[in-house]
Amino acid sequence: MGFRKKNKSPPVLSHEFVIQNHADMVSCLAMIILLGLMFEVTAKFAIMFITVQYNVTQVLDEKSEQGIRYQYGPKDVATVFFYLLIAVILHALIQEYILDKINRRLHLSKTKHSKFNESGQLAAFYLFSFVWGCSILTAEDFATNPTLLWEHYPHTDMVFQVKFFYICQIAYWLHALPELYFQKVRKEDIPRQLYYICLYVVHITGAYVLNLHRLGLVLLVPHYLVELLFHASRLFYFSDENKQKGFTLWALLFVIARLLTLTLSVLTFGFGLPRTENHGFSLADGNFNVLTIRMTCLAAICLTQAWMMWKFINFQLKKWREHSQNQASKKKMVSPKSKPHKREPTRGASNGVVKSEDKTSPRARKAKAS
């Protein structure tokens, strides 16, 4: 991990050397890009990496007040690359100065150690993105009026905060791919993490490219809140296994978020966009309002929600089995030792004397014996 003092340095350019010093290498690369601003020859190339591109000036109202809006284009790849480097550096800082110190105190096992690091990194990102997304929604009208999600489509123009939000989101989830190597993630955990990383990249990039950034932002904010609650609950669970109340609230909000996502998606792709005036496919105008793309987007969202619900149900069943097994083991440990029961007297016996079933008188029995 970067920024950590090592007693023994591995061979240069070996796998261990790259893993231990990757944050320092990335910091040097980001510094070179920043230094490019100091020279006139390289400044125009450095600006392409650092600042948001494709700004346009628009007249906002009849008073001729002008506002700056942004669109997307190929140069955004360079901007995403630079903030990917920043994400790697921030990832290393959080790991080195926060998570590693907590791990040393908790003395977790290897499995819990890996999950703790994952939840710690994601909780920090979800918290930052949720607060940022809420600040954007409070300044926009489409947060309170769902019809603005599809009216006047295509929404090619974005304010600075919206475009920069999407740039940072794509950069973060792309940076998570090399982090699987840098963090030495266990082989059995790589497929699970690859699934959700690729889903984030595809969905966020799709909303950005297809000019559906309004719908994407509205869906991301509640989803990030639910994921923040889950990973925060898991962090508390690792510190104390009795703290599991957060998972109950997470389960409730998870189902509500899935229903909200499906409802808004069906309204937008099934009812809203088909009724707009601008139909057709045009790359120049950024218009993708055709049946094929609408149904593809809706199917992708529905399949993703179904997959998430399937994982959620399996997770709940696993927790229920573990809880029932723990309860059964506690009952066995608490239950008193079984005491030997007194043997019930046999029928016809009382106080050790066997009663005869012959009801005849003693004189009659003597007569029979003689």
C-alpha positions in Angstrom: 0.0 0.0 0.0 1.2 3.5 -0.8 2.5 5.9 1.7 3.6 3.2 4.1 7.2 2.8 5.4 8.7 -0.6 4.6 11.5 -2.4 6.3 12.4 -4.5 3.3 11.9 -3.2 -0.3 11.0 -5.8 -2.9 12.7 -5.9 -6.3 12.0 -3.0 -8.5 9.0 -3.4 -10.9 8.1 -6.7 -9.3 4.4 -7.4 -8.4 5.0 -6.7 -4.7 6.9 -3.5 -5.5 4.0 -2.2 -7.7 1.4 -3.2 -5.1 3.2 -1.5 -2.2 4.1 1.7 -4.2 1.2 2.0 -6.6 -0.2 5.1 -4.9 3.2 6.9 -5.1 3.5 6.0 -8.8 0.0 7.3 -9.5 0.7 10.5 -7.5 3.7 11.2 -9.7 1.7 10.7 -12.8 -1.0 13.1 -11.6 1.7 15.6 -10.6 3.1 15.5 -14.1 -0.3 16.3 -15.6 -0.7 19.2 -13.1 2.8 20.5 -14.0 1.7 20.7 -17.6 -0.4 23.7 -16.7 2.8 25.7 -16.1 4.0 25.7 -19.7 2.1 27.2 -22.6 2.9 24.4 -24.9 1.4 21.7 -22.7 -1.2 23.7 -20.9 -3.9 23.1 -23.5 -3.4 19.3 -23.2 -3.2 19.4 -19.4 -6.5 21.4 -19.2 -8.2 18.6 -21.1 -7.4 16.2 -18.3 -8.2 18.5 -15.4 -11.2 20.7 -16.3 -14.6 19.7 -17.5 -14.9 20.1 -21.3 -17.6 21.0 -23.9 -19.1 24.1 -22.2 -21.8 26.1 -24.1 -23.3 29.4 -23.3 -27.1 29.7 -23.3 -29.7 32.5 -22.8 -31.7 31.5 -19.7 -34.6 34.0 -19.8 -35.9 37.0 -21.6 -33.6 39.3 -19.6 -30.7 37.9 -21.7 -29.1 36.4 -18.7 -26.5 33.9 -19.8 -25.7 30.6 -18.2 -23.0 28.0 -18.9 -24.1 24.5 -19.7 -22.0 21.4 -20.5 -22.3 18.5 -23.0 -20.3 15.4 -23.4 -17.8 14.3 -26.0 -14.6 12.2 -26.6 -12.4 14.5 -24.5 -14.3 13.4 -21.4 -12.2 10.2 -21.5 -9.1 12.2 -20.6 -11.0 13.9 -17.7 -12.2 10.5 -16.4 -8.6 9.2 -16.6 -7.3 12.0 -14.5 -9.9 11.7 -11.8 -9.4 7.9 -11.9 -5.8 8.7 -10.7 -7.2 10.9 -8.0 -9.5 8.1 -6.8 -6.6 5.7 -6.5 -4.7 8.2 -4.4 -7.7 8.8 -2.1 -8.3 5.1 -1.9 -4.8 4.6 -0.6 -5.1 7.4 1.9 -8.3 6.1 3.4 -6.8 2.6 3.6 -3.6 3.7 5.2 -4.6 6.3 7.7 -8.1 5.0 8.7 -9.0 1.4 7.9 -5.6 -0.1 8.6 -5.4 1.5 12.1 -8.9 0.3 12.9 -8.0 -3.2 11.7 -5.1 -3.4 14.0 -7.3 -2.8 17.0 -10.1 -5.2 16.0 -7.8 -8.2 15.2 -10.1 -9.5 12.5 -9.7 -12.8 10.6 -8.5 -12.7 7.0 -12.1 -13.0 5.6 -13.5 -10.3 7.9 -10.4 -8.2 7.3 -11.1 -8.2 3.5 -14.8 -7.4 3.9 -14.1 -4.7 6.5 -11.8 -2.9 4.0 -14.3 -3.3 1.2 -17.2 -1.9 3.4 -15.0 0.9 4.7 -14.0 2.1 1.2 -17.6 1.9 -0.2 -19.2 3.5 2.9 -16.9 6.5 2.5 -17.7 6.8 -1.2 -21.5 6.2 -0.8 -21.7 8.9 1.9 -19.8 11.4 -0.2 -21.9 10.6 -3.3 -25.2 10.7 -1.4 -24.6 14.1 0.1 -23.4 15.4 -3.3 -26.3 14.0 -5.1 -28.8 15.4 -2.6 -27.3 18.9 -3.0 -27.8 18.6 -6.8 -31.3 17.4 -6.5 -32.3 20.2 -4.2 -31.1 22.7 -6.8 -33.0 21.0 -9.7 -36.7 21.0 -10.5 -36.9 17.4 -11.8 -36.4 16.1 -8.2 -40.0 17.2 -7.3 -41.6 16.9 -10.7 -41.2 13.4 -12.3 -42.5 14.5 -15.6 -39.3 16.5 -16.2 -37.5 13.2 -16.4 -38.7 12.8 -19.9 -40.1 16.1 -21.0 -38.1 18.1 -23.6 -35.9 15.0 -24.2 -33.0 14.8 -25.2 -31.4 16.5 -22.2 -28.1 17.3 -23.8 -27.2 20.2 -21.6 -26.0 19.8 -18.0 -25.0 22.1 -15.3 -21.4 21.9 -14.1 -22.3 19.9 -10.9 -24.3 17.3 -12.8 -21.5 16.7 -15.4 -18.7 16.7 -12.8 -20.8 14.3 -10.7 -21.0 11.8 -13.6 -17.3 12.2 -14.4 -16.4 11.3 -10.8 -18.8 8.4 -10.7 -17.4 6.8 -13.8 -13.8 7.4 -12.7 -14.4 5.9 -9.3 -16.0 2.7 -10.5 -13.3 2.3 -13.2 -10.6 2.8 -10.6 -12.1 -0.1 -8.6 -11.0 -2.6 -11.3 -7.2 -2.1 -10.8 -7.8 -1.9 -7.1 -8.7 -5.6 -7.2 -5.0 -6.2 -8.0 -3.6 -3.5 -5.8 -5.6 -4.6 -2.7 -4.8 -8.3 -3.2 -8.4 -9.3 -3.2 -9.0 -13.0 -2.6 -9.8 -15.0 -5.7 -13.2 -16.1 -4.4 -14.2 -12.5 -3.9 -13.2 -11.2 -7.3 -16.2 -12.5 -9.3 -18.7 -11.0 -6.8 -16.9 -7.6 -6.9 -16.5 -7.7 -10.7 -20.3 -8.1 -11.1 -21.3 -5.0 -9.2 -18.4 -2.9 -10.5 -19.3 -3.7 -14.1 -23.0 -3.0 -13.4 -22.2 0.4 -12.0 -20.0 1.3 -15.0 -22.5 0.1 -17.6 -25.5 1.8 -16.0 -23.9 5.1 -15.1 -22.1 5.4 -18.4 -25.3 4.5 -20.2 -27.3 7.2 -18.4 -24.5 9.7 -19.3 -24.2 8.8 -22.9 -27.9 8.4 -23.7 -28.7 11.8 -22.1 -30.7 10.2 -19.3 -28.7 11.9 -16.6 -31.8 13.2 -14.8 -33.2 9.7 -14.4 -29.8 8.3 -13.5 -29.3 10.9 -10.7 -32.7 10.4 -9.2 -32.2 6.6 -9.1 -28.6 6.7 -7.8 -29.3 8.9 -4.7 -31.7 6.5 -2.9 -29.7 3.5 -4.1 -26.5 5.0 -2.5 -28.4 5.7 0.7 -29.4 2.0 1.0 -25.9 0.8 0.2 -24.4 3.3 2.7 -26.7 1.9 5.4 -25.7 -1.7 4.5 -21.9 -1.2 4.6 -22.2 1.0 7.8 -24.1 -1.8 9.4 -21.5 -4.3 8.4 -18.8 -2.2 9.9 -20.6 -2.0 13.2 -21.2 -5.7 13.0 -17.5 -6.5 12.6 -16.7 -4.3 15.7 -19.5 -6.0 17.7 -21.5 -9.0 16.4 -24.5 -8.0 18.6 -25.1 -4.8 16.6 -27.4 -6.1 13.9 -30.3 -3.7 14.0 -29.0 -1.7 11.1 -29.5 -4.7 8.8 -33.3 -4.7 9.6 -33.6 -1.0 8.5 -31.5 -1.8 5.4 -33.7 -4.7 4.4 -36.8 -2.4 4.5 -35.2 0.4 2.6 -33.7 -2.0 0.1 -37.1 -3.3 -1.0 -38.5 0.3 -1.2 -35.6 1.4 -3.3 -36.1 -1.5 -5.7 -39.8 -0.6 -6.1 -39.0 3.1 -6.6 -36.4 2.2 -9.3 -38.8 -0.1 -11.2 -41.7 2.5 -10.9 -39.7 5.4 -12.3 -38.1 3.3 -15.0 -41.4 2.0 -16.3 -42.9 5.5 -16.2 -39.9 7.0 -18.1 -39.3 4.3 -20.7 -42.9 2.9 -21.0 -45.1 6.0 -20.8 -43.0 9.2 -20.7 -40.5 9.0 -23.6 -43.0 7.4 -26.1 -45.3 10.4 -25.7 -42.6 13.1 -26.3 -42.4 15.0 -29.5 -38.8 14.1 -30.4 -38.7 10.6 -31.7 -35.9 9.0 -33.7 -32.2 8.2 -33.5 -29.6 11.0 -34.1 -26.1 10.9 -32.7 -25.6 14.6 -33.7 -28.6 15.7 -31.6 -28.1 13.2 -28.9 -31.5 11.7 -29.4 -31.9 8.0 -28.7 -35.7 8.0 -28.3 -36.4 4.8 -30.3 -38.3 1.7 -29.2 -35.3 -0.6 -29.4 -33.1 1.5 -27.1 -36.0 2.2 -24.7 -36.9 -1.4 -24.3 -33.2 -2.4 -24.0 -32.7 0.2 -21.2 -35.9 -0.9 -19.4 -34.9 -4.6 -19.7 -31.4 -3.9 -18.4 -32.8 -2.1 -15.3 -35.5 -4.7 -14.6 -33.0 -7.6 -14.9 -30.6 -5.8 -12.6 -33.3 -5.2 -10.0 -34.3 -8.9 -10.3 -30.7 -10.0 -9.8 -30.3 -7.7 -6.8 -33.6 -9.1 -5.2 -32.4 -12.6 -5.8 -29.1 -11.8 -4.0 -31.0 -10.1 -1.2 -33.3 -13.1 -0.7 -30.4 -15.5 -0.5 -28.6 -13.2 1.9 -31.7 -13.0 4.2 -32.1 -16.8 4.1 -28.5 -17.3 5.0 -28.8 -14.9 7.9 -32.0 -16.6 9.1 -30.3 -20.0 9.0 -27.3 -18.7 11.0 -29.7 -17.1 13.5 -31.7 -20.3 13.9 -28.5 -22.4 14.4 -27.2 -19.9 17.0 -30.4 -20.1 18.9 -30.4 -23.9 18.8 -26.9 -24.1 20.1 -27.7 -21.6 22.9 -30.7 -23.7 24.0 -28.5 -26.8 24.2 -25.9 -25.0 26.3 -28.5 -23.4 28.6 -30.8 -26.4 29.1 -30.2 -28.2 32.5 -28.9 -31.8 32.6 -31.6 -34.3 32.3 -32.4 -35.8 35.8 -33.2 -39.5 36.1 -36.9 -40.0 36.6 -38.3 -42.3 39.3 -39.4 -45.6 37.9 -43.2 -45.8 38.0 -44.5 -48.8 39.9 -45.8 -51.6 37.9 -49.5 -52.0 37.6 -50.7 -54.0 40.5 -47.7 -53.2 42.7 -47.8 -50.7 45.6 -44.9 -50.1 48.1 -43.1 -53.1 46.9 -46.0 -55.5 47.5 -47.4 -57.2 44.6 -51.1 -57.3 44.6 -52.8 -60.4 43.3 -55.4 -60.0 40.7 -57.4 -62.9 42.2 -60.3 -61.2 44.0 -61.5 -64.4 45.9 -61.4 -64.5 49.7 -58.5 -66.1 51.6 -60.7 -69.1 52.7 -61.7 -69.8 49.1 -58.1 -69.8 48.1 -57.1 -72.2 50.9 -59.9 -74.5 49.9 -58.7 -74.6 46.3 -55.1 -75.3 47.4 -56.3 -78.3 49.5 
